[in-house]
Amino acid sequence: MDEGISRKEHEEFARRQDDENHRQNRRIAELEESVRQIGALTTSVEKLASSMESMVKEQEKQGTRLEILEARDGEKWRRVASHVVTAVVGAVVCYLMTQLGI
């Protein structure tokens, strides 16, 4: 007939089951920690991407302002040069007119 297992065999089986449960629980805990770390990393990357996007927009604005400032200085120098050339031409014309007696 069917004989049951001995108490010793049952205790050995139960001990192995407990060991396996403990090992699996430890692995699950490690996996859960990994998932938390990956979630934190994902959040950090999203914040970094948002920050980079803001920085790019700010750099574009600063580039536009810098171009305006550089163009303004260039325009001032062109005006000064134009006035100097006009003054020199006017002086030469006046000189020639006085030489001609006009």
Distance bins in CASP14 RR format, pairs under 12 A and 6 or more apart:
PFRMAT RR
TARGET T0000
AUTHOR 0000-0000-0000
RMODE 2
METHOD distances of the structure
MODEL  1
3 9 0 0 0 0 0 1 0 0 0 0 0
4 10 0 0 0 0 1 0 0 0 0 0 0
5 11 0 0 0 0 1 0 0 0 0 0 0
5 12 0 0 0 0 1 0 0 0 0 0 0
5 13 1 0 0 1 0 0 0 0 0 0 0
5 14 0 0 0 0 0 1 0 0 0 0 0
6 12 0 0 0 0 1 0 0 0 0 0 0
6 13 0 0 0 0 0 1 0 0 0 0 0
7 13 0 0 0 0 0 1 0 0 0 0 0
7 14 0 0 0 0 0 1 0 0 0 0 0
8 14 0 0 0 0 0 1 0 0 0 0 0
8 15 0 0 0 0 0 1 0 0 0 0 0
9 15 0 0 0 0 0 1 0 0 0 0 0
9 16 0 0 0 0 0 1 0 0 0 0 0
10 16 0 0 0 0 0 1 0 0 0 0 0
10 17 0 0 0 0 0 1 0 0 0 0 0
11 17 0 0 0 0 0 1 0 0 0 0 0
11 18 0 0 0 0 0 1 0 0 0 0 0
12 18 0 0 0 0 0 1 0 0 0 0 0
12 19 0 0 0 0 0 1 0 0 0 0 0
13 19 0 0 0 0 0 1 0 0 0 0 0
13 20 0 0 0 0 0 1 0 0 0 0 0
14 20 0 0 0 0 0 1 0 0 0 0 0
14 21 0 0 0 0 0 1 0 0 0 0 0
15 21 0 0 0 0 0 1 0 0 0 0 0
15 22 0 0 0 0 0 1 0 0 0 0 0
16 22 0 0 0 0 0 1 0 0 0 0 0
16 23 0 0 0 0 0 1 0 0 0 0 0
17 23 0 0 0 0 0 1 0 0 0 0 0
17 24 0 0 0 0 0 1 0 0 0 0 0
18 24 0 0 0 0 0 1 0 0 0 0 0
18 25 0 0 0 0 0 1 0 0 0 0 0
19 25 0 0 0 0 0 1 0 0 0 0 0
19 26 0 0 0 0 0 1 0 0 0 0 0
20 26 0 0 0 0 0 1 0 0 0 0 0
20 27 0 0 0 0 0 1 0 0 0 0 0
21 27 0 0 0 0 0 1 0 0 0 0 0
21 28 0 0 0 0 0 1 0 0 0 0 0
22 28 0 0 0 0 0 1 0 0 0 0 0
22 29 0 0 0 0 0 1 0 0 0 0 0
23 29 0 0 0 0 0 1 0 0 0 0 0
23 30 0 0 0 0 0 1 0 0 0 0 0
24 30 0 0 0 0 0 1 0 0 0 0 0
24 31 0 0 0 0 0 1 0 0 0 0 0
25 31 0 0 0 0 0 1 0 0 0 0 0
25 32 0 0 0 0 0 1 0 0 0 0 0
26 32 0 0 0 0 0 1 0 0 0 0 0
26 33 0 0 0 0 0 1 0 0 0 0 0
27 33 0 0 0 0 0 1 0 0 0 0 0
27 34 0 0 0 0 0 1 0 0 0 0 0
28 34 0 0 0 0 0 1 0 0 0 0 0
28 35 0 0 0 0 0 1 0 0 0 0 0
29 35 0 0 0 0 0 1 0 0 0 0 0
29 36 0 0 0 0 0 1 0 0 0 0 0
30 36 0 0 0 0 0 1 0 0 0 0 0
30 37 0 0 0 0 0 1 0 0 0 0 0
31 37 0 0 0 0 0 1 0 0 0 0 0
31 38 0 0 0 0 0 1 0 0 0 0 0
32 38 0 0 0 0 0 1 0 0 0 0 0
32 39 0 0 0 0 0 1 0 0 0 0 0
33 39 0 0 0 0 0 1 0 0 0 0 0
33 40 0 0 0 0 0 1 0 0 0 0 0
34 40 0 0 0 0 0 1 0 0 0 0 0
34 41 0 0 0 0 0 1 0 0 0 0 0
35 41 0 0 0 0 0 1 0 0 0 0 0
35 42 0 0 0 0 0 1 0 0 0 0 0
36 42 0 0 0 0 0 1 0 0 0 0 0
36 43 0 0 0 0 0 1 0 0 0 0 0
37 43 0 0 0 0 0 1 0 0 0 0 0
37 44 0 0 0 0 0 1 0 0 0 0 0
38 44 0 0 0 0 0 1 0 0 0 0 0
38 45 0 0 0 0 0 1 0 0 0 0 0
39 45 0 0 0 0 1 0 0 0 0 0 0
39 46 0 0 0 0 1 0 0 0 0 0 0
40 46 0 0 0 0 0 1 0 0 0 0 0
40 47 0 0 0 0 0 1 0 0 0 0 0
41 47 0 0 0 0 0 1 0 0 0 0 0
41 48 0 0 0 0 0 1 0 0 0 0 0
42 48 0 0 0 0 0 1 0 0 0 0 0
42 49 0 0 0 0 0 1 0 0 0 0 0
43 49 0 0 0 0 0 1 0 0 0 0 0
43 50 0 0 0 0 0 1 0 0 0 0 0
44 50 0 0 0 0 0 1 0 0 0 0 0
44 51 0 0 0 0 0 1 0 0 0 0 0
45 51 0 0 0 0 0 1 0 0 0 0 0
45 52 0 0 0 0 0 1 0 0 0 0 0
46 52 0 0 0 0 0 1 0 0 0 0 0
46 53 0 0 0 0 0 1 0 0 0 0 0
47 53 0 0 0 0 0 1 0 0 0 0 0
47 54 0 0 0 0 0 1 0 0 0 0 0
48 54 0 0 0 0 0 1 0 0 0 0 0
48 55 0 0 0 0 0 1 0 0 0 0 0
49 55 0 0 0 0 0 1 0 0 0 0 0
49 56 0 0 0 0 0 1 0 0 0 0 0
50 56 0 0 0 0 0 1 0 0 0 0 0
50 57 0 0 0 0 0 1 0 0 0 0 0
51 57 0 0 0 0 0 1 0 0 0 0 0
51 58 0 0 0 0 0 1 0 0 0 0 0
52 58 0 0 0 0 0 1 0 0 0 0 0
52 59 0 0 0 0 0 1 0 0 0 0 0
53 59 0 0 0 0 0 1 0 0 0 0 0
53 60 0 0 0 0 0 1 0 0 0 0 0
54 60 0 0 0 0 0 1 0 0 0 0 0
54 61 0 0 0 0 0 1 0 0 0 0 0
55 61 0 0 0 0 0 1 0 0 0 0 0
55 62 0 0 0 0 0 1 0 0 0 0 0
56 62 0 0 0 0 0 1 0 0 0 0 0
56 63 0 0 0 0 0 1 0 0 0 0 0
57 63 0 0 0 0 0 1 0 0 0 0 0
57 64 0 0 0 0 0 1 0 0 0 0 0
58 64 0 0 0 0 0 1 0 0 0 0 0
58 65 0 0 0 0 0 1 0 0 0 0 0
59 65 0 0 0 0 0 1 0 0 0 0 0
59 66 0 0 0 0 0 1 0 0 0 0 0
60 66 0 0 0 0 0 1 0 0 0 0 0
60 67 0 0 0 0 0 1 0 0 0 0 0
61 67 0 0 0 0 0 1 0 0 0 0 0
61 68 0 0 0 0 0 1 0 0 0 0 0
62 68 0 0 0 0 0 1 0 0 0 0 0
62 69 0 0 0 0 0 1 0 0 0 0 0
63 69 0 0 0 0 1 0 0 0 0 0 0
63 70 0 0 0 0 1 0 0 0 0 0 0
63 71 0 0 0 0 0 1 0 0 0 0 0
64 70 0 0 0 0 0 1 0 0 0 0 0
64 71 0 0 0 0 0 1 0 0 0 0 0
65 71 0 0 0 0 0 1 0 0 0 0 0
65 72 0 0 0 0 0 1 0 0 0 0 0
66 72 0 0 0 0 0 1 0 0 0 0 0
66 73 0 0 0 0 0 1 0 0 0 0 0
67 73 0 0 0 0 0 1 0 0 0 0 0
67 74 0 0 0 0 0 1 0 0 0 0 0
68 74 0 0 0 0 0 1 0 0 0 0 0
68 75 0 0 0 0 0 1 0 0 0 0 0
69 75 0 0 0 0 0 1 0 0 0 0 0
69 76 0 0 0 0 0 1 0 0 0 0 0
70 76 0 0 0 0 0 1 0 0 0 0 0
70 77 0 0 0 0 0 1 0 0 0 0 0
71 77 0 0 0 0 0 1 0 0 0 0 0
71 78 0 0 0 0 0 1 0 0 0 0 0
72 78 0 0 0 0 0 1 0 0 0 0 0
72 79 0 0 0 0 0 1 0 0 0 0 0
73 79 0 0 0 0 0 1 0 0 0 0 0
73 80 0 0 0 0 0 1 0 0 0 0 0
74 80 0 0 0 0 1 0 0 0 0 0 0
74 81 0 0 0 0 1 0 0 0 0 0 0
74 82 0 0 0 0 0 1 0 0 0 0 0
75 81 0 0 0 0 0 1 0 0 0 0 0
75 82 0 0 0 0 0 1 0 0 0 0 0
76 82 0 0 0 0 0 1 0 0 0 0 0
76 83 0 0 0 0 0 1 0 0 0 0 0
77 83 0 0 0 0 0 1 0 0 0 0 0
77 84 0 0 0 0 0 1 0 0 0 0 0
78 84 0 0 0 0 0 1 0 0 0 0 0
78 85 0 0 0 0 0 1 0 0 0 0 0
79 85 0 0 0 0 0 1 0 0 0 0 0
79 86 0 0 0 0 0 1 0 0 0 0 0
80 86 0 0 0 0 0 1 0 0 0 0 0
80 87 0 0 0 0 0 1 0 0 0 0 0
81 87 0 0 0 0 0 1 0 0 0 0 0
81 88 0 0 0 0 0 1 0 0 0 0 0
82 88 0 0 0 0 0 1 0 0 0 0 0
82 89 0 0 0 0 0 1 0 0 0 0 0
83 89 0 0 0 0 0 1 0 0 0 0 0
83 90 0 0 0 0 0 1 0 0 0 0 0
84 90 0 0 0 0 0 1 0 0 0 0 0
84 91 0 0 0 0 0 1 0 0 0 0 0
85 91 0 0 0 0 0 1 0 0 0 0 0
85 92 0 0 0 0 0 1 0 0 0 0 0
86 92 0 0 0 0 0 1 0 0 0 0 0
86 93 0 0 0 0 0 1 0 0 0 0 0
87 93 0 0 0 0 0 1 0 0 0 0 0
87 94 0 0 0 0 0 1 0 0 0 0 0
88 94 0 0 0 0 0 1 0 0 0 0 0
88 95 0 0 0 0 0 1 0 0 0 0 0
89 95 0 0 0 0 0 1 0 0 0 0 0
89 96 0 0 0 0 0 1 0 0 0 0 0
90 96 0 0 0 0 1 0 0 0 0 0 0
90 97 0 0 0 0 1 0 0 0 0 0 0
90 98 0 0 0 0 0 1 0 0 0 0 0
91 97 0 0 0 0 0 1 0 0 0 0 0
91 98 0 0 0 0 0 1 0 0 0 0 0
92 98 0 0 0 0 0 1 0 0 0 0 0
92 99 0 0 0 0 0 1 0 0 0 0 0
93 99 0 0 0 0 0 1 0 0 0 0 0
93 100 0 0 0 0 0 1 0 0 0 0 0
93 102 0 0 0 0 0 1 0 0 0 0 0
94 100 0 0 0 0 0 1 0 0 0 0 0
94 101 0 0 0 0 0 1 0 0 0 0 0
94 102 0 0 0 0 1 0 0 0 0 0 0
95 101 0 0 0 0 0 1 0 0 0 0 0
95 102 0 0 0 0 0 1 0 0 0 0 0
96 102 0 0 0 0 1 0 0 0 0 0 0
END
